[in-house]
Amino acid sequence: MKNKKIFIVLGLIIFAMVLLVTIFTFAIIKSNNTYFATDKDFKDAIVGNEIVNPDRIVYRNSDGEYFEFKNGSKSYDQIKALLSNIIKDYDKNGEFLTEEQIDEIHSKSFIEFDYKTASKNYIIQLEENKDQAVIKLADSGGSVVTKKILNRNKLKNTVDTLSKSEKKYTLDYKELTSLNHLEYLEYKYQELFKNDSGVYQVKIENMSDYEKFKEICNIAVDTIIDKNTFVDNEIILTVTYKSKIDVKVSVGNIKYTYDKVENAEYACRVHLLIVSRIVNTDCIYNKNISQVESQVEYDNFKVNYNNSVENLNKDIFVTDFETFLGEYDNFKNTITEEEAKKVAETGFMEAERICGAYDDTTETVSEETVVPNNFFTRKISEGDMTYQRKIDVYVFSRVDSMGNGVSIYVDKKSGKIVGGVAFGD
């Protein structure tokens, strides 16, 4: 009987020890910072239907290294599932943050939800955030939609652990301008580029494509570009007419801003942006400073502007350049400078709707070889265009006291206006 009691006591002690070990082990596992999602955690949104699934999740750690988790990967699912459990509120009317404040957030550790079709991304701050935990980005700045998230340190440690098996990126980029001047982009090549209001742009992802565009755009740069360039980078090639280019790069998009170049000696600026593959190069914004400043006037003016284009006198202005250039060799006669001057007068009158009037007493004339363009025929929905054949013209120019002016191109053979240019500030 005594032995039986001893066995019962020993059994209870062993059971208690096993129970304690089990509880202690579970506590250790539970305290592990890595979160393992289950099927029931895979939701279609983070907060109700407010924050939808991103095409990818980008993580920046405290060392300034970037990692990409693509939709469909296990790491993506684990991060999204964890976020669905720690973001508990959503405020559509939260605090507005300026572009400068967003830049400051981008300089620290964060998670960003990125979308291919739009750059209205979400940033989840992983450092002290002063009630700015989740931010929804806009075209400029953003707004706080969630002030606090639960278990922020656990989230950061989880993503740090997951990123150890992912490719590491930086956000480095480099701008280059071709040393060779490109007078115009030939018409037959324009379809290879995306045209955004006179800005021709293409993304180059490999060396063979770069060689093709290098020849088309007569590119020469003082930096070696070879197949190694494209291991971690892509190139955005931009061709635009007499413009200064400013570029701002972030994870979710690239923003280009353009302004006029004073006294530019060549027609086209060929610009290369060598940018990290971590950047969403499918989302590029092109903005012209002068267009932004005059948007109200532009909206009121565009209807009349388009009507003016449609009503151009086809006996004076070339409006169908493909047909005109195709028949150009059939023109045998030439006109005199005096005859061209009368045609140019109509051109200056029409130019008033584009760039204002200039005093006729300042008029000068020269004989030049130029590339025809759509200075007079460009509609609001179109960009600046040049046409591939050079022709001999009379160039009539008028200026003001500040050096601003306009030139009219009158073809020597047909006697028609084939383009023009405004210059100065």
C-alpha positions as CSV (number, residue, x, y, z in Angstrom):
1,M,0.0,0.0,0.0
2,K,2.9,2.3,0.9
3,N,4.6,1.5,-2.4
4,K,1.4,2.3,-4.3
5,K,1.2,5.7,-2.7
6,I,4.8,6.4,-3.7
7,F,4.1,5.5,-7.3
8,I,1.0,7.8,-7.3
9,V,3.1,10.7,-5.9
10,L,5.9,10.1,-8.4
11,G,3.4,9.9,-11.2
12,L,1.8,13.2,-10.2
13,I,5.3,14.8,-10.0
14,I,6.2,13.6,-13.4
15,F,2.9,14.7,-14.9
16,A,3.4,18.2,-13.3
17,M,7.0,18.4,-14.7
18,V,5.8,17.4,-18.2
19,L,3.0,20.0,-17.9
20,L,5.4,22.7,-16.8
21,V,7.8,21.8,-19.7
22,T,5.0,21.9,-22.2
23,I,3.8,25.3,-20.9
24,F,7.3,26.7,-20.9
25,T,8.0,25.5,-24.4
26,F,4.7,26.9,-25.7
27,A,5.6,30.3,-24.1
28,I,9.0,30.3,-25.8
29,I,7.4,29.5,-29.2
30,K,4.7,32.1,-28.7
31,S,7.3,34.7,-27.7
32,N,9.2,34.1,-31.0
33,N,8.9,37.2,-33.1
34,T,8.3,35.4,-36.4
35,Y,4.7,35.1,-37.2
36,F,3.4,32.1,-39.2
37,A,0.1,32.7,-41.0
38,T,-2.6,30.1,-41.4
39,D,-5.2,29.9,-44.2
40,K,-7.8,31.6,-42.2
41,D,-5.6,34.7,-41.8
42,F,-5.3,35.2,-45.6
43,K,-7.7,38.1,-46.0
44,D,-8.6,40.2,-49.0
45,A,-8.0,43.4,-47.1
46,I,-6.1,44.7,-44.1
47,V,-8.9,46.9,-42.6
48,G,-12.3,45.9,-43.9
49,N,-12.2,46.9,-47.6
50,E,-10.2,50.1,-47.1
51,I,-6.6,48.9,-47.7
52,V,-6.7,46.4,-50.6
53,N,-4.0,43.8,-51.4
54,P,-0.9,45.4,-52.9
55,D,0.9,44.0,-56.0
56,R,3.9,43.8,-53.8
57,I,5.2,44.7,-50.3
58,V,8.4,46.7,-50.1
59,Y,10.4,46.8,-46.8
60,R,13.2,49.2,-45.9
61,N,15.2,48.2,-42.9
62,S,17.0,50.5,-40.5
63,D,20.3,50.1,-42.5
64,G,18.7,51.6,-45.6
65,E,18.4,48.2,-47.4
66,Y,15.3,47.4,-49.5
67,F,13.5,44.1,-49.9
68,E,10.6,43.1,-52.2
69,F,7.9,40.6,-51.3
70,K,5.7,39.7,-54.4
71,N,2.1,38.8,-54.3
72,G,1.8,35.0,-54.1
73,S,4.9,34.4,-52.1
74,K,4.8,32.9,-48.6
75,S,6.6,35.8,-47.1
76,Y,4.0,38.2,-48.7
77,D,1.2,36.2,-47.2
78,Q,2.8,36.1,-43.7
79,I,3.4,39.9,-43.7
80,K,-0.1,40.7,-44.9
81,A,-1.7,38.3,-42.4
82,L,0.2,39.8,-39.5
83,L,-0.8,43.3,-40.6
84,S,-4.4,42.3,-40.7
85,N,-4.2,41.5,-37.0
86,I,-2.4,44.7,-35.9
87,I,-4.2,47.4,-37.9
88,K,-7.5,48.0,-36.2
89,D,-8.8,51.4,-37.3
90,Y,-9.0,53.5,-40.4
91,D,-9.7,57.2,-40.6
92,K,-10.4,58.7,-44.1
93,N,-10.1,62.2,-42.8
94,G,-6.8,61.9,-40.9
95,E,-4.0,64.4,-40.6
96,F,-2.5,65.7,-43.9
97,L,1.3,65.3,-44.3
98,T,3.4,67.4,-46.7
99,E,5.7,66.1,-49.4
100,E,8.7,67.0,-47.1
101,Q,7.2,65.0,-44.2
102,I,6.7,62.0,-46.5
103,D,10.3,62.3,-47.7
104,E,11.4,62.2,-44.0
105,I,9.4,59.0,-43.4
106,H,10.9,57.4,-46.5
107,S,14.4,58.0,-45.0
108,K,13.6,55.6,-42.1
109,S,12.4,52.0,-41.7
110,F,9.0,51.3,-43.2
111,I,6.8,48.9,-45.1
112,E,5.1,50.2,-48.3
113,F,2.2,48.7,-50.1
114,D,2.8,49.3,-53.8
115,Y,0.4,49.0,-56.7
116,K,1.3,48.8,-60.4
117,T,-1.6,50.7,-61.7
118,A,-1.6,53.6,-59.3
119,S,0.8,55.1,-56.8
120,K,-1.7,55.8,-54.1
121,N,0.4,53.6,-51.9
122,Y,0.3,53.0,-48.1
123,I,3.3,53.4,-45.8
124,I,3.5,51.6,-42.5
125,Q,6.0,53.3,-40.2
126,L,8.2,50.9,-38.2
127,E,10.0,53.5,-36.1
128,E,8.6,56.0,-33.6
129,N,5.9,57.7,-35.6
130,K,4.1,60.2,-33.4
131,D,0.5,59.0,-34.2
132,Q,1.4,58.5,-37.9
133,A,1.4,54.7,-38.1
134,V,-0.2,54.2,-41.6
135,I,-0.2,56.8,-44.3
136,K,-2.0,56.8,-47.6
137,L,0.0,58.6,-50.3
138,A,-1.4,61.1,-52.8
139,D,0.0,62.8,-55.8
140,S,1.7,65.1,-53.4
141,G,2.0,64.4,-49.7
142,G,-0.3,62.0,-47.9
143,S,-2.8,61.5,-45.0
144,V,-2.6,59.5,-41.8
145,V,-5.3,56.8,-41.9
146,T,-4.2,54.9,-38.8
147,K,-2.5,56.4,-35.7
148,K,-1.5,53.3,-33.9
149,I,-0.6,49.7,-34.8
150,L,-0.3,46.8,-32.4
151,N,2.9,44.9,-31.8
152,R,5.0,47.2,-34.0
153,N,8.3,45.6,-32.8
154,K,7.0,42.2,-33.5
155,L,6.1,43.2,-37.1
156,K,9.6,44.7,-37.6
157,N,11.4,41.7,-36.3
158,T,9.2,39.4,-38.4
159,V,10.0,41.3,-41.6
160,D,13.7,41.4,-40.7
161,T,13.7,37.6,-40.3
162,L,11.8,37.1,-43.6
163,S,14.1,39.5,-45.5
164,K,17.2,37.5,-44.7
165,S,16.3,35.1,-47.5
166,E,15.4,37.9,-50.0
167,K,17.5,39.8,-52.5
168,K,18.9,43.1,-51.1
169,Y,18.4,46.4,-53.0
170,T,19.4,50.0,-52.6
171,L,17.5,53.0,-53.9
172,D,20.5,54.4,-55.7
173,Y,20.0,56.1,-59.1
174,K,22.1,58.1,-61.5
175,E,21.2,60.7,-64.1
176,L,23.0,61.0,-67.4
177,T,22.6,63.4,-70.4
178,S,23.9,62.3,-73.8
179,L,27.0,64.2,-74.9
180,N,25.8,64.0,-78.5
181,H,23.1,66.4,-79.7
182,L,19.9,64.9,-81.2
183,E,18.3,67.4,-83.6
184,Y,15.0,65.5,-83.8
185,L,13.5,62.1,-83.1
186,E,12.7,60.5,-86.4
187,Y,9.0,59.9,-87.0
188,K,9.5,56.2,-87.7
189,Y,11.0,55.7,-84.2
190,Q,8.5,57.8,-82.2
191,E,6.1,54.8,-81.9
192,L,8.7,52.9,-79.9
193,F,8.3,55.5,-77.1
194,K,5.5,56.4,-74.8
195,N,4.5,59.9,-75.7
196,D,3.3,62.1,-72.8
197,S,2.7,65.7,-74.0
198,G,5.9,66.0,-76.1
199,V,8.0,63.7,-73.8
200,Y,9.2,60.5,-75.4
201,Q,10.0,57.9,-72.8
202,V,10.9,54.2,-72.7
203,K,12.0,51.7,-70.1
204,I,15.1,49.6,-71.0
205,E,15.6,46.4,-69.1
206,N,18.5,44.7,-70.9
207,M,21.7,45.5,-72.8
208,S,20.4,44.4,-76.3
209,D,17.5,46.9,-76.1
210,Y,19.9,49.6,-74.9
211,E,22.1,49.1,-77.9
212,K,19.1,49.6,-80.1
213,F,18.0,52.8,-78.5
214,K,21.6,54.0,-78.3
215,E,21.8,54.0,-82.1
216,I,18.3,55.5,-82.5
217,C,19.1,58.4,-80.2
218,N,22.8,58.8,-80.9
219,I,23.6,58.3,-77.2
220,A,27.1,59.0,-75.8
221,V,27.7,59.1,-72.1
222,D,30.7,59.3,-69.8
223,T,29.6,56.3,-67.8
224,I,30.1,52.6,-68.8
225,I,26.8,50.9,-69.5
226,D,27.1,47.2,-70.0
227,K,25.2,44.0,-69.1
228,N,26.2,44.4,-65.4
229,T,24.3,47.7,-65.3
230,F,21.1,45.7,-65.7
231,V,21.6,43.2,-62.9
232,D,20.0,45.4,-60.3
233,N,18.9,48.4,-62.5
234,E,16.8,49.5,-65.3
235,I,17.2,52.6,-67.5
236,I,14.5,55.1,-68.2
237,L,15.3,56.9,-71.5
238,T,13.7,60.3,-72.0
239,V,13.8,62.5,-75.2
240,T,12.2,65.9,-74.9
241,Y,12.4,69.2,-76.7
242,K,14.6,71.9,-75.2
243,S,13.8,71.1,-71.6
244,K,15.6,71.0,-68.2
245,I,14.7,67.8,-66.5
246,D,14.3,67.3,-62.7
247,V,13.8,63.7,-61.4
248,K,12.5,62.6,-58.0
249,V,12.7,58.8,-57.2
250,S,10.8,56.9,-54.6
251,V,9.9,53.2,-54.1
252,G,6.4,53.6,-55.7
253,N,7.0,56.0,-58.6
254,I,9.3,58.3,-60.5
255,K,8.3,62.0,-61.0
256,Y,9.7,64.0,-63.8
257,T,9.4,67.8,-63.9
258,Y,10.3,69.9,-67.0
259,D,11.2,73.5,-67.6
260,K,12.5,75.4,-70.6
261,V,16.3,75.6,-71.2
262,E,17.3,79.1,-72.1
263,N,19.3,79.6,-75.3
264,A,19.4,75.8,-76.0
265,E,21.6,75.1,-79.0
266,Y,20.0,71.8,-79.9
267,A,16.5,70.5,-80.4
268,C,16.3,67.3,-78.3
269,R,17.6,66.6,-74.8
270,V,18.4,62.9,-74.4
271,H,18.3,61.9,-70.7
272,L,19.0,58.6,-69.0
273,L,18.0,57.6,-65.5
274,I,19.7,54.5,-64.2
275,V,17.4,53.4,-61.4
276,S,17.2,50.4,-59.0
277,R,14.8,47.6,-59.9
278,I,13.2,48.0,-56.5
279,V,11.5,51.2,-57.9
280,N,8.1,50.8,-59.5
281,T,9.1,52.0,-63.0
282,D,5.6,51.2,-64.3
283,C,4.4,54.3,-62.5
284,I,6.0,57.5,-64.0
285,Y,4.6,61.0,-63.7
286,N,5.6,63.8,-66.2
287,K,4.8,67.3,-65.2
288,N,5.6,70.6,-66.9
289,I,6.0,73.5,-64.5
290,S,4.7,76.1,-67.0
291,Q,1.6,73.9,-67.6
292,V,0.9,73.6,-63.9
293,E,1.1,77.3,-63.3
294,S,-1.2,78.2,-66.2
295,Q,-3.7,75.3,-65.7
296,V,-6.7,77.6,-65.2
297,E,-6.0,79.7,-68.2
298,Y,-5.2,76.6,-70.2
299,D,-8.6,75.0,-69.4
300,N,-10.5,78.1,-70.5
301,F,-8.4,78.4,-73.7
302,K,-8.2,74.9,-75.0
303,V,-11.6,74.8,-76.8
304,N,-10.8,77.9,-78.8
305,Y,-7.2,76.7,-79.4
306,N,-8.3,73.4,-80.9
307,N,-10.9,75.3,-83.1
308,S,-8.1,77.5,-84.3
309,V,-6.0,74.5,-85.3
310,E,-8.9,73.0,-87.2
311,N,-9.5,76.2,-89.1
312,L,-5.9,76.8,-90.3
313,N,-5.7,78.0,-93.9
314,K,-4.4,75.0,-95.7
315,D,-3.2,77.2,-98.5
316,I,-0.8,78.8,-96.1
317,F,0.0,76.2,-93.5
318,V,1.0,72.5,-94.0
319,T,-1.4,70.5,-91.9
320,D,-0.8,67.0,-93.4
321,F,2.9,66.5,-93.1
322,E,3.1,62.9,-94.3
323,T,1.4,63.7,-97.6
324,F,3.4,67.0,-98.0
325,L,6.7,65.3,-97.4
326,G,5.8,62.4,-99.6
327,E,5.1,64.8,-102.5
328,Y,7.9,67.2,-101.7
329,D,10.3,66.1,-104.6
330,N,7.6,67.1,-107.1
331,F,7.9,70.8,-106.2
332,K,10.2,72.4,-108.8
333,N,9.8,76.1,-108.3
334,T,11.2,78.4,-105.5
335,I,9.8,81.5,-104.0
336,T,11.5,84.8,-103.3
337,E,12.2,86.2,-99.9
338,E,9.6,89.0,-100.5
339,E,6.9,86.4,-101.4
340,A,7.9,84.4,-98.2
341,K,7.6,87.5,-96.1
342,K,3.9,87.9,-97.0
343,V,3.3,84.3,-96.0
344,A,5.2,84.8,-92.7
345,E,3.0,87.7,-91.8
346,T,0.0,85.3,-91.6
347,G,2.2,83.0,-89.5
348,F,3.0,85.8,-87.0
349,M,-0.7,86.6,-86.7
350,E,-1.5,82.9,-85.9
351,A,1.5,82.7,-83.5
352,E,-0.2,85.2,-81.2
353,R,-2.6,82.5,-80.0
354,I,0.5,80.4,-79.0
355,C,3.1,82.7,-77.6
356,G,1.8,86.3,-78.0
357,A,2.6,89.2,-80.4
358,Y,6.0,90.6,-81.2
359,D,6.9,94.0,-82.8
360,D,7.4,93.7,-86.5
361,T,10.2,96.3,-86.5
362,T,12.4,93.7,-84.9
363,E,11.9,91.2,-87.7
364,T,14.9,89.5,-89.2
365,V,15.2,86.8,-91.9
366,S,17.7,84.1,-92.7
367,E,17.9,81.1,-95.0
368,E,18.3,77.8,-93.1
369,T,17.8,74.0,-93.3
370,V,15.3,72.9,-90.7
371,V,13.1,70.0,-89.6
372,P,9.3,70.7,-90.1
373,N,7.3,70.6,-86.9
374,N,3.7,70.9,-85.6
375,F,4.2,74.3,-83.9
376,F,1.1,75.6,-85.5
377,T,-0.9,72.3,-86.0
378,R,-0.4,70.8,-82.5
379,K,-3.7,70.1,-80.8
380,I,-4.1,70.3,-77.0
381,S,-4.1,66.5,-76.7
382,E,-0.9,66.1,-78.7
383,G,2.8,66.7,-77.9
384,D,5.5,68.5,-79.8
385,M,6.4,66.6,-83.0
386,T,9.1,66.9,-85.6
387,Y,9.1,65.2,-89.0
388,Q,12.0,63.3,-90.4
389,R,13.0,65.2,-93.6
390,K,15.1,68.4,-93.5
391,I,14.1,71.1,-95.9
392,D,15.3,74.6,-96.9
393,V,13.3,77.5,-95.6
394,Y,13.2,81.2,-94.9
395,V,13.2,81.8,-91.2
396,F,11.5,85.0,-90.1
397,S,12.0,86.0,-86.4
398,R,10.7,88.7,-84.1
399,V,11.9,89.4,-80.5
400,D,11.2,91.6,-77.5
401,S,13.6,93.5,-75.3
402,M,14.1,90.5,-73.0
403,G,15.3,88.2,-75.8
404,N,12.0,86.3,-76.1
405,G,10.7,85.7,-79.5
406,V,9.2,83.5,-82.2
407,S,10.4,82.2,-85.6
408,I,8.3,81.2,-88.6
409,Y,9.5,78.6,-91.1
410,V,8.4,79.2,-94.7
411,D,9.3,76.5,-97.2
412,K,11.3,77.8,-100.2
413,K,9.6,75.4,-102.7
414,S,5.9,75.3,-101.8
415,G,5.8,78.7,-100.1
416,K,3.9,77.2,-97.2
417,I,4.6,77.5,-93.5
418,V,6.0,74.2,-92.2
419,G,6.6,75.1,-88.5
420,G,8.1,77.5,-86.1
421,V,9.5,77.9,-82.7
422,A,9.1,80.1,-79.6
423,F,12.3,80.9,-77.7
424,G,13.4,82.7,-74.5
425,D,12.0,82.4,-71.0
